[in-house]
Amino acid sequence: MKRARILLADDHPLTLEGIRAVLEPHHEIVGTVTDGRALLDAALRLKPELIVLDITMPLLNGIDAAVQIKKSLPGVKLLFITMHVNPAYLEAALNAGGTGYVLKSAAREELLDAIKIVLNGRIYVTPSLSSEHLERFEDPYLAAATLRLSARERQILQLIAEGRTAKEMAYVLNISIKTVAFHRDNIKRKLGLRTTAELTKHAIEQRLI
């Protein structure tokens, strides 16, 4: 099989090195990044055939990054490699333009086959992903509510959970502090939460950070 040009995105350096070790004998790794905004920049600059990305990343999560990438590079293939077993995340990944979804626990065994299938234009989902998984932290209803937030609201929620101040969020997103406060209030209303502490707890339980 032809060596595909692949970009890797995960916020854990050890995970990145593990994925690279599996893929490098078979494909060309054009770059590695550790946050969602760096992923956007690298994707537009390197124009890979395939991006292997995590959902949970700093500054911009993988699902929202995927949506933006597909707008500029509609032909790129996106394969998510993640710990999220909740079907809400699988649905969001596919809706964002993903064509592959591999659980990190199965990555070593499945990743090469998954990439082959995705590059051939088909969808790959980890076979073990099923409703039988017992999720200790994730409430499917709140997970789905989180995914119904707008892209900007999810960015704000993630930055809140990372402990960023309103001033820092305004700088990162290039918006006003007043707009940050507006989005924060909308998030609380949509999720039925009242305090920043509750927002942070929810984001951690949903593994957004």
C-alpha positions as CSV (number, residue, x, y, z in Angstrom):
1,M,0.0,0.0,0.0
2,K,1.2,3.5,-0.8
3,R,2.7,5.4,2.1
4,A,0.1,8.0,3.2
5,R,1.0,11.4,4.6
6,I,-0.3,11.5,8.1
7,L,-0.5,14.2,10.8
8,L,-0.9,13.2,14.4
9,A,-2.6,15.2,17.1
10,D,-2.8,14.3,20.8
11,D,-2.0,16.2,24.0
12,H,0.0,13.3,25.5
13,P,3.6,13.1,24.2
14,L,3.8,9.4,25.1
15,T,0.6,8.6,23.2
16,L,2.0,10.5,20.2
17,E,5.2,8.5,20.3
18,G,3.3,5.3,20.6
19,I,1.1,6.1,17.6
20,R,4.2,7.2,15.6
21,A,6.0,3.9,16.4
22,V,3.0,1.9,15.1
23,L,2.6,4.0,11.9
24,E,6.0,5.1,10.9
25,P,7.1,1.8,9.3
26,H,4.1,2.0,7.0
27,H,3.3,5.6,6.4
28,E,4.9,9.1,6.3
29,I,4.4,11.1,9.5
30,V,4.4,14.7,8.4
31,G,4.0,16.2,11.9
32,T,2.8,15.9,15.5
33,V,0.9,18.5,17.5
34,T,-0.4,18.6,21.1
35,D,-3.4,21.1,21.0
36,G,-6.3,21.8,18.7
37,R,-5.2,25.2,17.5
38,A,-1.8,23.9,16.6
39,L,-3.6,21.2,14.7
40,L,-5.5,23.7,12.6
41,D,-2.3,25.5,11.7
42,A,-0.4,22.3,10.9
43,A,-3.3,20.8,8.8
44,L,-3.5,23.9,6.6
45,R,0.2,24.1,6.2
46,L,1.0,20.4,5.6
47,K,-2.2,19.3,3.9
48,P,-1.9,15.6,4.9
49,E,-4.0,12.9,3.4
50,L,-5.1,11.7,6.9
51,I,-5.2,13.2,10.4
52,V,-5.2,10.9,13.4
53,L,-6.6,13.0,16.3
54,D,-7.8,12.9,19.8
55,I,-11.1,14.4,21.0
56,T,-9.8,15.8,24.2
57,M,-7.1,18.5,23.5
58,P,-6.2,21.9,25.1
59,L,-7.4,25.2,23.6
60,L,-9.7,23.5,21.0
61,N,-11.1,20.0,21.2
62,G,-10.7,17.6,18.3
63,I,-14.3,17.6,17.2
64,D,-14.4,21.4,16.7
65,A,-11.0,21.4,15.1
66,A,-12.2,18.7,12.7
67,V,-15.2,20.8,11.6
68,Q,-12.9,23.8,10.8
69,I,-10.4,21.6,9.0
70,K,-13.0,20.0,6.8
71,K,-14.2,23.5,5.7
72,S,-10.7,24.2,4.3
73,L,-9.6,20.7,3.4
74,P,-12.8,18.8,2.5
75,G,-10.8,15.8,1.1
76,V,-8.7,15.1,4.2
77,K,-9.6,11.9,6.1
78,L,-10.1,12.2,9.9
79,L,-9.5,9.2,12.2
80,F,-10.3,9.8,15.9
81,I,-8.3,7.9,18.5
82,T,-9.9,8.4,21.9
83,M,-10.9,7.1,25.3
84,H,-14.5,8.2,24.9
85,V,-16.9,5.2,24.6
86,N,-20.1,7.2,24.9
87,P,-22.1,7.0,21.7
88,A,-22.7,10.8,21.8
89,Y,-19.0,11.4,21.1
90,L,-19.0,8.8,18.3
91,E,-22.0,10.6,16.7
92,A,-20.3,14.0,17.1
93,A,-17.1,12.7,15.6
94,L,-18.9,11.3,12.5
95,N,-21.0,14.5,12.2
96,A,-17.8,16.5,12.2
97,G,-16.5,14.6,9.2
98,G,-14.7,11.8,10.8
99,T,-14.4,8.5,9.0
100,G,-12.7,6.5,11.7
101,Y,-13.2,6.1,15.5
102,V,-10.7,3.9,17.4
103,L,-10.6,3.5,21.2
104,K,-7.1,4.1,22.7
105,S,-7.4,0.8,24.5
106,A,-7.5,-1.0,21.1
107,A,-5.2,1.3,19.1
108,R,-2.2,-1.0,18.8
109,E,-4.3,-3.9,17.5
110,E,-6.7,-1.9,15.2
111,L,-4.9,1.3,14.1
112,L,-3.2,0.0,10.9
113,D,-6.4,-1.8,9.7
114,A,-8.5,1.3,10.6
115,I,-6.2,3.6,8.5
116,K,-6.3,1.2,5.5
117,I,-10.1,1.2,5.6
118,V,-10.4,4.9,6.1
119,L,-8.0,5.7,3.2
120,N,-10.1,3.4,1.0
121,G,-13.1,5.7,1.6
122,R,-15.0,3.6,4.1
123,I,-15.9,4.2,7.8
124,Y,-14.1,2.3,10.6
125,V,-15.5,2.1,14.2
126,T,-13.9,0.0,16.9
127,P,-15.9,-3.2,17.0
128,S,-15.9,-3.4,20.8
129,L,-17.7,0.0,21.0
130,S,-21.1,-0.9,22.3
131,S,-23.8,0.0,24.7
132,E,-22.5,-2.7,27.1
133,H,-19.7,-0.4,28.2
134,L,-20.1,0.8,31.8
135,E,-19.3,4.5,32.0
136,R,-18.3,5.5,35.5
137,F,-18.2,9.3,34.8
138,E,-20.1,10.1,31.7
139,D,-23.9,10.9,31.8
140,P,-25.1,10.3,28.3
141,Y,-27.7,13.0,28.6
142,L,-25.3,15.7,29.8
143,A,-22.8,14.5,27.2
144,A,-25.4,15.0,24.5
145,A,-26.3,18.4,25.9
146,T,-22.6,19.4,25.9
147,L,-22.4,18.5,22.2
148,R,-25.4,20.6,21.4
149,L,-23.6,23.7,22.6
150,S,-22.3,25.8,19.8
151,A,-18.7,25.5,18.7
152,R,-17.9,28.8,20.5
153,E,-19.7,27.7,23.6
154,R,-17.7,24.4,23.7
155,Q,-14.5,26.4,23.3
156,I,-15.5,28.6,26.3
157,L,-16.5,25.6,28.4
158,Q,-13.2,23.9,27.7
159,L,-11.2,27.1,28.6
160,I,-13.2,27.6,31.8
161,A,-12.4,24.0,32.8
162,E,-8.7,24.6,32.1
163,G,-8.8,27.4,34.6
164,R,-8.4,30.3,32.2
165,T,-9.6,33.8,33.3
166,A,-12.1,35.8,31.3
167,K,-9.3,38.0,30.1
168,E,-7.3,35.0,28.9
169,M,-10.3,33.5,27.2
170,A,-11.0,36.8,25.4
171,Y,-7.3,36.9,24.2
172,V,-7.2,33.3,23.0
173,L,-10.5,33.5,21.1
174,N,-10.0,37.1,20.0
175,I,-13.3,38.3,21.5
176,S,-14.3,40.8,24.2
177,I,-14.6,40.0,27.9
178,K,-18.3,40.9,27.6
179,T,-18.8,38.3,24.9
180,V,-17.0,35.7,27.1
181,A,-19.5,36.4,29.9
182,F,-22.4,36.2,27.5
183,H,-21.4,32.7,26.3
184,R,-20.7,31.6,29.8
185,D,-24.2,32.5,30.9
186,N,-25.6,30.7,27.8
187,I,-23.7,27.5,28.7
188,K,-24.9,27.6,32.3
189,R,-28.5,27.9,31.1
190,K,-28.2,25.1,28.4
191,L,-26.6,22.7,30.9
192,G,-28.7,23.6,33.9
193,L,-25.6,24.5,35.9
194,R,-25.2,27.6,38.1
195,T,-21.6,28.2,39.0
196,T,-18.1,28.1,37.3
197,A,-17.2,25.3,39.7
198,E,-20.1,23.2,38.4
199,L,-19.1,23.9,34.8
200,T,-15.5,22.8,35.6
201,K,-16.7,19.6,37.3
202,H,-19.0,18.8,34.4
203,A,-16.2,19.4,31.8
204,I,-13.9,17.1,33.8
205,E,-16.6,14.4,34.1
206,Q,-17.2,14.6,30.4
207,R,-13.5,14.4,29.9
208,L,-13.3,17.6,27.9
209,I,-10.0,18.3,29.5
